[in-house]
Amino acid sequence: MTDATITTAPDLIAAAPELPDVLPPVKRRGGVLGFARRHPAIAIGGALVLAMVLIALFAPYLGTVDPTALAPTRRTREPSAAFWFGSDMLGRDIYSRVLYGARISLTVRFSVALLASLAGLVIGLVSGFVRWSDGIIMRVMDGMMSIPPILLAIALMALTRGSVGNVITAITIAEIPRVSRLVRSVVLSLREQPYVDAAIAAGTRTPMIILRHILPNTVAPMTVQATYVCAGAMIIEAILSFIGAGTPPTIPSWGNIMAEGRALWQVKPYIVFFPAIFLSLTVLAVNLLGDGLRDALDPRFVKRL
């Protein structure tokens, strides 16, 4: 019987292979393609929105003519090489009007999203953190929310004249209650957190608590909500222009282009078809972007890599 060889810890350490002083970096799936694979909704929606923005910016250079130029001898022409989308009842080029109409729709969308988000953020922060003001502010917001946004926007436009600025103001007022209630719900959950109680116990002033602890945690839900406000603002603007309560006919927008073509829908459907397609694609893109951002920013939907 032979003696068993006893291996000690120093022997194991000596026999182990030497490790390099600097470990190689861990390879992770990154870059634009990796992000697109993880978040296809953001990639598709963002690409479509970017395409619409570029169309609006470069409309004068995309083979267009003056969208307000009248040509009665060339009215209601079918789509052709001369008129890619055809011409309307006054001989205006629908292709040019649709591309220039993107400027109005995008201007209204981004302006309403920015203004409604800022106003709703301030109202929601005050209502959610300052307890005595919650009842007063929320009853006003509930009263505004009891009216459908489109009816509220029509009522506000009836008090003013048709212009892009008035359309933005009317839609912004109609969208503020929804943003403010979202922010309020987030603030109500945040103000009960231990770190907020610790800040209050330490004597931190209320404005500093809101700026340092509450406001940063509202960025993610506000970003998602802003995309939905964008989509809603575009639809409301198109409806207002369609019924004649939005932008004046001299300013091309997708809504008034469709309104001018509804009388000839059965014989000249292309007058309504092309602006409707652009409006639908843009709203779809914004909604996809919002859904993708919600999944990416919500911890419950984040996938571990």
ChimeraX commands (.cxc) that place a marker at each C-alpha (Angstrom):
marker #1 position 0.00,0.00,0.00 radius 0.5
marker #1 position 1.47,3.25,-1.14 radius 0.5
marker #1 position 1.28,6.53,0.71 radius 0.5
marker #1 position -1.36,8.96,-0.62 radius 0.5
marker #1 position -0.03,12.23,-1.87 radius 0.5
marker #1 position -1.45,15.15,0.10 radius 0.5
marker #1 position -1.97,18.31,-1.97 radius 0.5
marker #1 position -1.79,21.48,0.02 radius 0.5
marker #1 position -3.28,24.90,-0.82 radius 0.5
marker #1 position 0.11,26.42,-1.76 radius 0.5
marker #1 position 0.64,23.60,-4.25 radius 0.5
marker #1 position -2.75,24.29,-5.88 radius 0.5
marker #1 position -1.96,27.99,-6.15 radius 0.5
marker #1 position 1.41,27.28,-7.70 radius 0.5
marker #1 position -0.07,24.86,-10.22 radius 0.5
marker #1 position -2.82,27.27,-11.34 radius 0.5
marker #1 position -2.16,29.15,-14.59 radius 0.5
marker #1 position -1.13,32.75,-14.24 radius 0.5
marker #1 position -3.83,35.31,-14.98 radius 0.5
marker #1 position -3.01,38.44,-16.93 radius 0.5
marker #1 position -2.76,41.65,-14.97 radius 0.5
marker #1 position -5.47,43.28,-17.10 radius 0.5
marker #1 position -8.55,41.28,-17.99 radius 0.5
marker #1 position -9.88,41.66,-21.54 radius 0.5
marker #1 position -13.00,43.81,-21.83 radius 0.5
marker #1 position -16.32,41.99,-21.81 radius 0.5
marker #1 position -17.93,42.07,-25.21 radius 0.5
marker #1 position -21.46,43.41,-25.16 radius 0.5
marker #1 position -23.99,43.78,-27.87 radius 0.5
marker #1 position -23.93,47.46,-28.58 radius 0.5
marker #1 position -24.09,49.96,-31.36 radius 0.5
marker #1 position -27.03,51.07,-33.43 radius 0.5
marker #1 position -27.83,47.58,-34.73 radius 0.5
marker #1 position -27.78,46.08,-31.26 radius 0.5
marker #1 position -30.07,48.79,-29.94 radius 0.5
marker #1 position -32.44,48.29,-32.89 radius 0.5
marker #1 position -32.63,44.56,-32.19 radius 0.5
marker #1 position -33.41,45.13,-28.52 radius 0.5
marker #1 position -35.93,47.91,-29.17 radius 0.5
marker #1 position -37.46,47.48,-32.64 radius 0.5
marker #1 position -40.41,49.76,-31.87 radius 0.5
marker #1 position -38.09,52.67,-31.05 radius 0.5
marker #1 position -36.00,52.00,-34.15 radius 0.5
marker #1 position -38.97,51.84,-36.54 radius 0.5
marker #1 position -40.89,54.69,-34.94 radius 0.5
marker #1 position -37.82,56.90,-34.66 radius 0.5
marker #1 position -36.86,56.27,-38.28 radius 0.5
marker #1 position -40.33,57.21,-39.52 radius 0.5
marker #1 position -40.45,60.33,-37.35 radius 0.5
marker #1 position -36.99,61.36,-38.55 radius 0.5
marker #1 position -38.09,60.83,-42.16 radius 0.5
marker #1 position -41.12,63.09,-41.64 radius 0.5
marker #1 position -38.96,65.75,-40.01 radius 0.5
marker #1 position -36.54,65.68,-42.93 radius 0.5
marker #1 position -39.43,65.90,-45.40 radius 0.5
marker #1 position -40.76,68.95,-43.58 radius 0.5
marker #1 position -37.35,70.64,-43.42 radius 0.5
marker #1 position -36.38,69.98,-47.03 radius 0.5
marker #1 position -39.80,70.40,-48.63 radius 0.5
marker #1 position -38.61,73.29,-50.87 radius 0.5
marker #1 position -35.82,71.08,-52.26 radius 0.5
marker #1 position -37.83,67.91,-52.92 radius 0.5
marker #1 position -39.12,68.87,-56.35 radius 0.5
marker #1 position -42.01,70.90,-55.03 radius 0.5
marker #1 position -43.59,74.11,-56.28 radius 0.5
marker #1 position -45.46,76.87,-54.49 radius 0.5
marker #1 position -48.22,75.03,-52.59 radius 0.5
marker #1 position -50.55,78.03,-52.88 radius 0.5
marker #1 position -50.07,78.61,-56.63 radius 0.5
marker #1 position -53.41,78.42,-58.45 radius 0.5
marker #1 position -53.77,76.88,-61.92 radius 0.5
marker #1 position -57.48,76.54,-62.81 radius 0.5
marker #1 position -56.66,75.03,-66.21 radius 0.5
marker #1 position -54.91,72.09,-64.51 radius 0.5
marker #1 position -57.38,71.31,-61.75 radius 0.5
marker #1 position -58.25,67.75,-60.62 radius 0.5
marker #1 position -55.44,66.20,-62.65 radius 0.5
marker #1 position -54.72,62.53,-61.97 radius 0.5
marker #1 position -51.35,61.54,-60.44 radius 0.5
marker #1 position -48.71,61.67,-63.17 radius 0.5
marker #1 position -45.12,62.69,-63.83 radius 0.5
marker #1 position -46.17,66.36,-63.77 radius 0.5
marker #1 position -48.32,65.99,-60.63 radius 0.5
marker #1 position -47.03,63.12,-58.51 radius 0.5
marker #1 position -50.05,63.17,-56.20 radius 0.5
marker #1 position -52.40,64.90,-58.66 radius 0.5
marker #1 position -53.90,68.39,-58.37 radius 0.5
marker #1 position -56.87,69.69,-56.40 radius 0.5
marker #1 position -59.96,71.64,-57.44 radius 0.5
marker #1 position -57.94,74.86,-57.79 radius 0.5
marker #1 position -55.08,73.29,-59.73 radius 0.5
marker #1 position -52.66,73.29,-56.78 radius 0.5
marker #1 position -50.04,70.54,-56.61 radius 0.5
marker #1 position -51.12,68.07,-53.93 radius 0.5
marker #1 position -47.59,66.68,-53.62 radius 0.5
marker #1 position -46.26,70.11,-52.68 radius 0.5
marker #1 position -49.17,70.78,-50.33 radius 0.5
marker #1 position -48.71,67.46,-48.53 radius 0.5
marker #1 position -44.99,68.05,-48.01 radius 0.5
marker #1 position -45.49,71.60,-46.81 radius 0.5
marker #1 position -48.39,70.40,-44.69 radius 0.5
marker #1 position -45.92,68.26,-42.76 radius 0.5
marker #1 position -44.41,71.47,-41.43 radius 0.5
marker #1 position -47.69,72.55,-39.84 radius 0.5
marker #1 position -48.44,69.13,-38.38 radius 0.5
marker #1 position -44.95,68.71,-36.93 radius 0.5
marker #1 position -44.87,72.28,-35.60 radius 0.5
marker #1 position -48.18,71.77,-33.82 radius 0.5
marker #1 position -47.11,68.36,-32.54 radius 0.5
marker #1 position -43.79,69.38,-31.02 radius 0.5
marker #1 position -45.10,72.69,-29.67 radius 0.5
marker #1 position -48.09,71.10,-27.96 radius 0.5
marker #1 position -45.98,68.28,-26.53 radius 0.5
marker #1 position -43.44,70.73,-25.11 radius 0.5
marker #1 position -45.92,73.26,-23.71 radius 0.5
marker #1 position -48.36,70.69,-22.33 radius 0.5
marker #1 position -45.52,68.71,-20.74 radius 0.5
marker #1 position -44.02,71.77,-19.05 radius 0.5
marker #1 position -47.36,73.07,-17.80 radius 0.5
marker #1 position -48.55,69.64,-16.71 radius 0.5
marker #1 position -45.23,68.99,-14.98 radius 0.5
marker #1 position -45.48,72.14,-12.87 radius 0.5
marker #1 position -49.13,71.55,-11.99 radius 0.5
marker #1 position -48.53,67.88,-11.20 radius 0.5
marker #1 position -45.53,68.62,-8.98 radius 0.5
marker #1 position -47.38,71.24,-6.98 radius 0.5
marker #1 position -50.55,69.17,-6.69 radius 0.5
marker #1 position -48.76,65.97,-5.73 radius 0.5
marker #1 position -46.31,67.41,-3.19 radius 0.5
marker #1 position -48.19,70.35,-1.68 radius 0.5
marker #1 position -51.04,68.55,0.04 radius 0.5
marker #1 position -53.39,71.49,0.67 radius 0.5
marker #1 position -53.44,72.45,-3.02 radius 0.5
marker #1 position -54.18,68.94,-4.30 radius 0.5
marker #1 position -57.95,69.09,-3.90 radius 0.5
marker #1 position -58.32,72.49,-5.56 radius 0.5
marker #1 position -56.06,71.82,-8.54 radius 0.5
marker #1 position -57.36,68.33,-9.24 radius 0.5
marker #1 position -61.00,69.40,-9.21 radius 0.5
marker #1 position -60.17,71.97,-11.89 radius 0.5
marker #1 position -58.32,69.33,-13.91 radius 0.5
marker #1 position -61.22,66.87,-13.49 radius 0.5
marker #1 position -63.61,69.48,-14.80 radius 0.5
marker #1 position -61.46,70.03,-17.87 radius 0.5
marker #1 position -61.06,66.29,-18.42 radius 0.5
marker #1 position -64.82,65.81,-18.36 radius 0.5
marker #1 position -64.89,67.55,-21.75 radius 0.5
marker #1 position -63.42,65.56,-24.68 radius 0.5
marker #1 position -60.21,67.22,-25.92 radius 0.5
marker #1 position -61.55,67.80,-29.42 radius 0.5
marker #1 position -64.71,69.51,-28.11 radius 0.5
marker #1 position -62.67,71.65,-25.73 radius 0.5
marker #1 position -60.33,72.62,-28.57 radius 0.5
marker #1 position -63.29,73.49,-30.85 radius 0.5
marker #1 position -64.83,75.63,-28.10 radius 0.5
marker #1 position -61.56,77.48,-27.56 radius 0.5
marker #1 position -61.06,77.99,-31.30 radius 0.5
marker #1 position -64.57,79.40,-31.56 radius 0.5
marker #1 position -63.45,82.27,-29.33 radius 0.5
marker #1 position -60.49,83.16,-31.54 radius 0.5
marker #1 position -59.61,83.34,-35.21 radius 0.5
marker #1 position -58.02,80.50,-37.12 radius 0.5
marker #1 position -54.22,80.53,-36.91 radius 0.5
marker #1 position -51.42,78.12,-36.08 radius 0.5
marker #1 position -50.70,79.83,-32.76 radius 0.5
marker #1 position -54.32,79.64,-31.64 radius 0.5
marker #1 position -54.50,75.97,-32.65 radius 0.5
marker #1 position -51.40,75.21,-30.55 radius 0.5
marker #1 position -52.85,77.10,-27.57 radius 0.5
marker #1 position -56.24,75.36,-27.78 radius 0.5
marker #1 position -54.77,71.86,-28.06 radius 0.5
marker #1 position -52.25,72.55,-25.28 radius 0.5
marker #1 position -54.99,73.57,-22.87 radius 0.5
marker #1 position -56.93,70.43,-23.75 radius 0.5
marker #1 position -53.90,68.17,-23.11 radius 0.5
marker #1 position -52.61,69.70,-19.86 radius 0.5
marker #1 position -55.01,67.83,-17.49 radius 0.5
marker #1 position -53.85,64.40,-18.66 radius 0.5
marker #1 position -50.19,65.26,-18.24 radius 0.5
marker #1 position -50.74,66.83,-14.82 radius 0.5
marker #1 position -52.63,63.80,-13.50 radius 0.5
marker #1 position -49.83,61.49,-14.65 radius 0.5
marker #1 position -47.17,63.60,-12.90 radius 0.5
marker #1 position -49.34,63.84,-9.77 radius 0.5
marker #1 position -49.68,60.07,-9.56 radius 0.5
marker #1 position -45.90,59.67,-9.81 radius 0.5
marker #1 position -45.27,62.36,-7.19 radius 0.5
marker #1 position -47.79,60.81,-4.76 radius 0.5
marker #1 position -45.81,57.56,-4.79 radius 0.5
marker #1 position -42.42,59.29,-4.60 radius 0.5
marker #1 position -43.19,61.55,-1.64 radius 0.5
marker #1 position -43.73,58.49,0.58 radius 0.5
marker #1 position -40.25,57.11,-0.11 radius 0.5
marker #1 position -37.76,56.95,2.79 radius 0.5
marker #1 position -35.23,59.24,1.12 radius 0.5
marker #1 position -37.87,61.98,0.85 radius 0.5
marker #1 position -38.76,61.55,4.54 radius 0.5
marker #1 position -35.06,61.75,5.37 radius 0.5
marker #1 position -34.69,64.96,3.39 radius 0.5
marker #1 position -37.67,66.49,5.16 radius 0.5
marker #1 position -36.30,65.42,8.55 radius 0.5
marker #1 position -32.94,66.98,7.67 radius 0.5
marker #1 position -34.66,70.32,7.12 radius 0.5
marker #1 position -34.30,70.45,3.34 radius 0.5
marker #1 position -36.54,73.06,1.79 radius 0.5
marker #1 position -39.50,71.90,-0.31 radius 0.5
marker #1 position -38.29,73.39,-3.64 radius 0.5
marker #1 position -34.93,71.66,-3.21 radius 0.5
marker #1 position -36.62,68.32,-2.43 radius 0.5
marker #1 position -38.74,68.63,-5.56 radius 0.5
marker #1 position -35.77,69.53,-7.76 radius 0.5
marker #1 position -33.34,66.99,-6.33 radius 0.5
marker #1 position -35.49,63.95,-5.49 radius 0.5
marker #1 position -38.89,64.24,-7.20 radius 0.5
marker #1 position -38.29,65.88,-10.58 radius 0.5
marker #1 position -35.59,63.46,-11.88 radius 0.5
marker #1 position -37.91,60.49,-11.28 radius 0.5
marker #1 position -40.67,62.02,-13.42 radius 0.5
marker #1 position -38.52,62.27,-16.56 radius 0.5
marker #1 position -39.13,58.72,-17.81 radius 0.5
marker #1 position -42.96,58.70,-17.57 radius 0.5
marker #1 position -43.10,62.26,-18.87 radius 0.5
marker #1 position -41.05,61.32,-21.93 radius 0.5
marker #1 position -43.42,58.49,-22.77 radius 0.5
marker #1 position -46.49,60.63,-22.17 radius 0.5
marker #1 position -45.09,63.38,-24.41 radius 0.5
marker #1 position -45.06,61.00,-27.37 radius 0.5
marker #1 position -48.75,60.22,-26.87 radius 0.5
marker #1 position -49.49,63.93,-26.57 radius 0.5
marker #1 position -47.73,64.39,-29.92 radius 0.5
marker #1 position -49.93,61.82,-31.61 radius 0.5
marker #1 position -53.09,63.23,-30.06 radius 0.5
marker #1 position -52.16,66.78,-31.02 radius 0.5
marker #1 position -51.70,65.81,-34.66 radius 0.5
marker #1 position -55.10,64.13,-34.80 radius 0.5
marker #1 position -56.86,67.06,-33.10 radius 0.5
marker #1 position -55.14,69.55,-35.41 radius 0.5
marker #1 position -56.23,67.55,-38.45 radius 0.5
marker #1 position -59.81,67.39,-37.16 radius 0.5
marker #1 position -59.88,71.13,-36.46 radius 0.5
marker #1 position -58.58,71.91,-39.94 radius 0.5
marker #1 position -60.95,69.37,-41.49 radius 0.5
marker #1 position -64.03,71.07,-40.01 radius 0.5
marker #1 position -62.72,74.56,-40.76 radius 0.5
marker #1 position -61.88,75.53,-37.17 radius 0.5
marker #1 position -58.10,75.14,-37.43 radius 0.5
marker #1 position -55.46,76.63,-39.68 radius 0.5
marker #1 position -56.81,78.87,-42.50 radius 0.5
marker #1 position -57.08,77.38,-46.02 radius 0.5
marker #1 position -54.20,79.55,-47.22 radius 0.5
marker #1 position -51.82,77.52,-45.02 radius 0.5
marker #1 position -51.54,73.92,-46.25 radius 0.5
marker #1 position -52.08,71.26,-43.62 radius 0.5
marker #1 position -53.08,67.65,-43.90 radius 0.5
marker #1 position -56.45,68.37,-42.33 radius 0.5
marker #1 position -57.59,71.13,-44.68 radius 0.5
marker #1 position -56.22,69.26,-47.72 radius 0.5
marker #1 position -58.51,66.35,-46.85 radius 0.5
marker #1 position -61.37,68.76,-46.17 radius 0.5
marker #1 position -61.03,70.30,-49.61 radius 0.5
marker #1 position -61.10,66.88,-51.27 radius 0.5
marker #1 position -64.02,65.31,-49.42 radius 0.5
marker #1 position -66.55,66.70,-51.93 radius 0.5
marker #1 position -64.78,64.76,-54.71 radius 0.5
marker #1 position -64.02,61.64,-52.69 radius 0.5
marker #1 position -65.98,59.28,-54.91 radius 0.5
marker #1 position -64.45,60.49,-58.19 radius 0.5
marker #1 position -61.06,61.86,-57.07 radius 0.5
marker #1 position -60.10,59.87,-53.96 radius 0.5
marker #1 position -56.39,60.64,-54.31 radius 0.5
marker #1 position -56.98,64.20,-53.00 radius 0.5
marker #1 position -57.84,62.72,-49.59 radius 0.5
marker #1 position -55.78,59.55,-49.83 radius 0.5
marker #1 position -52.25,60.99,-49.85 radius 0.5
marker #1 position -52.53,63.40,-46.87 radius 0.5
marker #1 position -54.40,60.70,-44.96 radius 0.5
marker #1 position -51.55,58.23,-45.57 radius 0.5
marker #1 position -48.95,60.73,-44.33 radius 0.5
marker #1 position -51.04,61.53,-41.25 radius 0.5
marker #1 position -51.59,57.84,-40.46 radius 0.5
marker #1 position -47.91,56.95,-40.87 radius 0.5
marker #1 position -46.80,59.82,-38.65 radius 0.5
marker #1 position -49.28,58.99,-35.89 radius 0.5
marker #1 position -48.29,55.31,-36.12 radius 0.5
marker #1 position -44.60,56.25,-35.89 radius 0.5
marker #1 position -45.13,58.39,-32.80 radius 0.5
marker #1 position -47.18,55.69,-31.09 radius 0.5
marker #1 position -44.52,53.08,-31.87 radius 0.5
marker #1 position -41.88,55.39,-30.45 radius 0.5
marker #1 position -43.95,55.90,-27.30 radius 0.5
marker #1 position -44.53,52.17,-26.81 radius 0.5
marker #1 position -40.84,51.47,-27.33 radius 0.5
marker #1 position -39.78,54.13,-24.84 radius 0.5
marker #1 position -42.25,52.78,-22.30 radius 0.5
marker #1 position -40.79,49.28,-22.60 radius 0.5
marker #1 position -37.22,50.58,-22.50 radius 0.5
marker #1 position -37.66,52.94,-19.54 radius 0.5
marker #1 position -39.95,50.78,-17.42 radius 0.5
marker #1 position -37.82,48.44,-15.24 radius 0.5
marker #1 position -40.48,45.74,-15.50 radius 0.5
marker #1 position -39.92,45.51,-19.26 radius 0.5
marker #1 position -36.14,45.89,-19.37 radius 0.5
marker #1 position -34.41,42.76,-20.61 radius 0.5
marker #1 position -31.17,41.73,-18.96 radius 0.5
marker #1 position -28.30,41.39,-21.42 radius 0.5
marker link #1:1,2 radius 0.2
marker link #1:2,3 radius 0.2
marker link #1:3,4 radius 0.2
marker link #1:4,5 radius 0.2
marker link #1:5,6 radius 0.2
marker link #1:6,7 radius 0.2
marker link #1:7,8 radius 0.2
marker link #1:8,9 radius 0.2
marker link #1:9,10 radius 0.2
marker link #1:10,11 radius 0.2
marker link #1:11,12 radius 0.2
marker link #1:12,13 radius 0.2
marker link #1:13,14 radius 0.2
marker link #1:14,15 radius 0.2
marker link #1:15,16 radius 0.2
marker link #1:16,17 radius 0.2
marker link #1:17,18 radius 0.2
marker link #1:18,19 radius 0.2
marker link #1:19,20 radius 0.2
marker link #1:20,21 radius 0.2
marker link #1:21,22 radius 0.2
marker link #1:22,23 radius 0.2
marker link #1:23,24 radius 0.2
marker link #1:24,25 radius 0.2
marker link #1:25,26 radius 0.2
marker link #1:26,27 radius 0.2
marker link #1:27,28 radius 0.2
marker link #1:28,29 radius 0.2
marker link #1:29,30 radius 0.2
marker link #1:30,31 radius 0.2
marker link #1:31,32 radius 0.2
marker link #1:32,33 radius 0.2
marker link #1:33,34 radius 0.2
marker link #1:34,35 radius 0.2
marker link #1:35,36 radius 0.2
marker link #1:36,37 radius 0.2
marker link #1:37,38 radius 0.2
marker link #1:38,39 radius 0.2
marker link #1:39,40 radius 0.2
marker link #1:40,41 radius 0.2
marker link #1:41,42 radius 0.2
marker link #1:42,43 radius 0.2
marker link #1:43,44 radius 0.2
marker link #1:44,45 radius 0.2
marker link #1:45,46 radius 0.2
marker link #1:46,47 radius 0.2
marker link #1:47,48 radius 0.2
marker link #1:48,49 radius 0.2
marker link #1:49,50 radius 0.2
marker link #1:50,51 radius 0.2
marker link #1:51,52 radius 0.2
marker link #1:52,53 radius 0.2
marker link #1:53,54 radius 0.2
marker link #1:54,55 radius 0.2
marker link #1:55,56 radius 0.2
marker link #1:56,57 radius 0.2
marker link #1:57,58 radius 0.2
marker link #1:58,59 radius 0.2
marker link #1:59,60 radius 0.2
marker link #1:60,61 radius 0.2
marker link #1:61,62 radius 0.2
marker link #1:62,63 radius 0.2
marker link #1:63,64 radius 0.2
marker link #1:64,65 radius 0.2
marker link #1:65,66 radius 0.2
marker link #1:66,67 radius 0.2
marker link #1:67,68 radius 0.2
marker link #1:68,69 radius 0.2
marker link #1:69,70 radius 0.2
marker link #1:70,71 radius 0.2
marker link #1:71,72 radius 0.2
marker link #1:72,73 radius 0.2
marker link #1:73,74 radius 0.2
marker link #1:74,75 radius 0.2
marker link #1:75,76 radius 0.2
marker link #1:76,77 radius 0.2
marker link #1:77,78 radius 0.2
marker link #1:78,79 radius 0.2
marker link #1:79,80 radius 0.2
marker link #1:80,81 radius 0.2
marker link #1:81,82 radius 0.2
marker link #1:82,83 radius 0.2
marker link #1:83,84 radius 0.2
marker link #1:84,85 radius 0.2
marker link #1:85,86 radius 0.2
marker link #1:86,87 radius 0.2
marker link #1:87,88 radius 0.2
marker link #1:88,89 radius 0.2
marker link #1:89,90 radius 0.2
marker link #1:90,91 radius 0.2
marker link #1:91,92 radius 0.2
marker link #1:92,93 radius 0.2
marker link #1:93,94 radius 0.2
marker link #1:94,95 radius 0.2
marker link #1:95,96 radius 0.2
marker link #1:96,97 radius 0.2
marker link #1:97,98 radius 0.2
marker link #1:98,99 radius 0.2
marker link #1:99,100 radius 0.2
marker link #1:100,101 radius 0.2
marker link #1:101,102 radius 0.2
marker link #1:102,103 radius 0.2
marker link #1:103,104 radius 0.2
marker link #1:104,105 radius 0.2
marker link #1:105,106 radius 0.2
marker link #1:106,107 radius 0.2
marker link #1:107,108 radius 0.2
marker link #1:108,109 radius 0.2
marker link #1:109,110 radius 0.2
marker link #1:110,111 radius 0.2
marker link #1:111,112 radius 0.2
marker link #1:112,113 radius 0.2
marker link #1:113,114 radius 0.2
marker link #1:114,115 radius 0.2
marker link #1:115,116 radius 0.2
marker link #1:116,117 radius 0.2
marker link #1:117,118 radius 0.2
marker link #1:118,119 radius 0.2
marker link #1:119,120 radius 0.2
marker link #1:120,121 radius 0.2
marker link #1:121,122 radius 0.2
marker link #1:122,123 radius 0.2
marker link #1:123,124 radius 0.2
marker link #1:124,125 radius 0.2
marker link #1:125,126 radius 0.2
marker link #1:126,127 radius 0.2
marker link #1:127,128 radius 0.2
marker link #1:128,129 radius 0.2
marker link #1:129,130 radius 0.2
marker link #1:130,131 radius 0.2
marker link #1:131,132 radius 0.2
marker link #1:132,133 radius 0.2
marker link #1:133,134 radius 0.2
marker link #1:134,135 radius 0.2
marker link #1:135,136 radius 0.2
marker link #1:136,137 radius 0.2
marker link #1:137,138 radius 0.2
marker link #1:138,139 radius 0.2
marker link #1:139,140 radius 0.2
marker link #1:140,141 radius 0.2
marker link #1:141,142 radius 0.2
marker link #1:142,143 radius 0.2
marker link #1:143,144 radius 0.2
marker link #1:144,145 radius 0.2
marker link #1:145,146 radius 0.2
marker link #1:146,147 radius 0.2
marker link #1:147,148 radius 0.2
marker link #1:148,149 radius 0.2
marker link #1:149,150 radius 0.2
marker link #1:150,151 radius 0.2
marker link #1:151,152 radius 0.2
marker link #1:152,153 radius 0.2
marker link #1:153,154 radius 0.2
marker link #1:154,155 radius 0.2
marker link #1:155,156 radius 0.2
marker link #1:156,157 radius 0.2
marker link #1:157,158 radius 0.2
marker link #1:158,159 radius 0.2
marker link #1:159,160 radius 0.2
marker link #1:160,161 radius 0.2
marker link #1:161,162 radius 0.2
marker link #1:162,163 radius 0.2
marker link #1:163,164 radius 0.2
marker link #1:164,165 radius 0.2
marker link #1:165,166 radius 0.2
marker link #1:166,167 radius 0.2
marker link #1:167,168 radius 0.2
marker link #1:168,169 radius 0.2
marker link #1:169,170 radius 0.2
marker link #1:170,171 radius 0.2
marker link #1:171,172 radius 0.2
marker link #1:172,173 radius 0.2
marker link #1:173,174 radius 0.2
marker link #1:174,175 radius 0.2
marker link #1:175,176 radius 0.2
marker link #1:176,177 radius 0.2
marker link #1:177,178 radius 0.2
marker link #1:178,179 radius 0.2
marker link #1:179,180 radius 0.2
marker link #1:180,181 radius 0.2
marker link #1:181,182 radius 0.2
marker link #1:182,183 radius 0.2
marker link #1:183,184 radius 0.2
marker link #1:184,185 radius 0.2
marker link #1:185,186 radius 0.2
marker link #1:186,187 radius 0.2
marker link #1:187,188 radius 0.2
marker link #1:188,189 radius 0.2
marker link #1:189,190 radius 0.2
marker link #1:190,191 radius 0.2
marker link #1:191,192 radius 0.2
marker link #1:192,193 radius 0.2
marker link #1:193,194 radius 0.2
marker link #1:194,195 radius 0.2
marker link #1:195,196 radius 0.2
marker link #1:196,197 radius 0.2
marker link #1:197,198 radius 0.2
marker link #1:198,199 radius 0.2
marker link #1:199,200 radius 0.2
marker link #1:200,201 radius 0.2
marker link #1:201,202 radius 0.2
marker link #1:202,203 radius 0.2
marker link #1:203,204 radius 0.2
marker link #1:204,205 radius 0.2
marker link #1:205,206 radius 0.2
marker link #1:206,207 radius 0.2
marker link #1:207,208 radius 0.2
marker link #1:208,209 radius 0.2
marker link #1:209,210 radius 0.2
marker link #1:210,211 radius 0.2
marker link #1:211,212 radius 0.2
marker link #1:212,213 radius 0.2
marker link #1:213,214 radius 0.2
marker link #1:214,215 radius 0.2
marker link #1:215,216 radius 0.2
marker link #1:216,217 radius 0.2
marker link #1:217,218 radius 0.2
marker link #1:218,219 radius 0.2
marker link #1:219,220 radius 0.2
marker link #1:220,221 radius 0.2
marker link #1:221,222 radius 0.2
marker link #1:222,223 radius 0.2
marker link #1:223,224 radius 0.2
marker link #1:224,225 radius 0.2
marker link #1:225,226 radius 0.2
marker link #1:226,227 radius 0.2
marker link #1:227,228 radius 0.2
marker link #1:228,229 radius 0.2
marker link #1:229,230 radius 0.2
marker link #1:230,231 radius 0.2
marker link #1:231,232 radius 0.2
marker link #1:232,233 radius 0.2
marker link #1:233,234 radius 0.2
marker link #1:234,235 radius 0.2
marker link #1:235,236 radius 0.2
marker link #1:236,237 radius 0.2
marker link #1:237,238 radius 0.2
marker link #1:238,239 radius 0.2
marker link #1:239,240 radius 0.2
marker link #1:240,241 radius 0.2
marker link #1:241,242 radius 0.2
marker link #1:242,243 radius 0.2
marker link #1:243,244 radius 0.2
marker link #1:244,245 radius 0.2
marker link #1:245,246 radius 0.2
marker link #1:246,247 radius 0.2
marker link #1:247,248 radius 0.2
marker link #1:248,249 radius 0.2
marker link #1:249,250 radius 0.2
marker link #1:250,251 radius 0.2
marker link #1:251,252 radius 0.2
marker link #1:252,253 radius 0.2
marker link #1:253,254 radius 0.2
marker link #1:254,255 radius 0.2
marker link #1:255,256 radius 0.2
marker link #1:256,257 radius 0.2
marker link #1:257,258 radius 0.2
marker link #1:258,259 radius 0.2
marker link #1:259,260 radius 0.2
marker link #1:260,261 radius 0.2
marker link #1:261,262 radius 0.2
marker link #1:262,263 radius 0.2
marker link #1:263,264 radius 0.2
marker link #1:264,265 radius 0.2
marker link #1:265,266 radius 0.2
marker link #1:266,267 radius 0.2
marker link #1:267,268 radius 0.2
marker link #1:268,269 radius 0.2
marker link #1:269,270 radius 0.2
marker link #1:270,271 radius 0.2
marker link #1:271,272 radius 0.2
marker link #1:272,273 radius 0.2
marker link #1:273,274 radius 0.2
marker link #1:274,275 radius 0.2
marker link #1:275,276 radius 0.2
marker link #1:276,277 radius 0.2
marker link #1:277,278 radius 0.2
marker link #1:278,279 radius 0.2
marker link #1:279,280 radius 0.2
marker link #1:280,281 radius 0.2
marker link #1:281,282 radius 0.2
marker link #1:282,283 radius 0.2
marker link #1:283,284 radius 0.2
marker link #1:284,285 radius 0.2
marker link #1:285,286 radius 0.2
marker link #1:286,287 radius 0.2
marker link #1:287,288 radius 0.2
marker link #1:288,289 radius 0.2
marker link #1:289,290 radius 0.2
marker link #1:290,291 radius 0.2
marker link #1:291,292 radius 0.2
marker link #1:292,293 radius 0.2
marker link #1:293,294 radius 0.2
marker link #1:294,295 radius 0.2
marker link #1:295,296 radius 0.2
marker link #1:296,297 radius 0.2
marker link #1:297,298 radius 0.2
marker link #1:298,299 radius 0.2
marker link #1:299,300 radius 0.2
marker link #1:300,301 radius 0.2
marker link #1:301,302 radius 0.2
marker link #1:302,303 radius 0.2
marker link #1:303,304 radius 0.2
marker link #1:304,305 radius 0.2
view
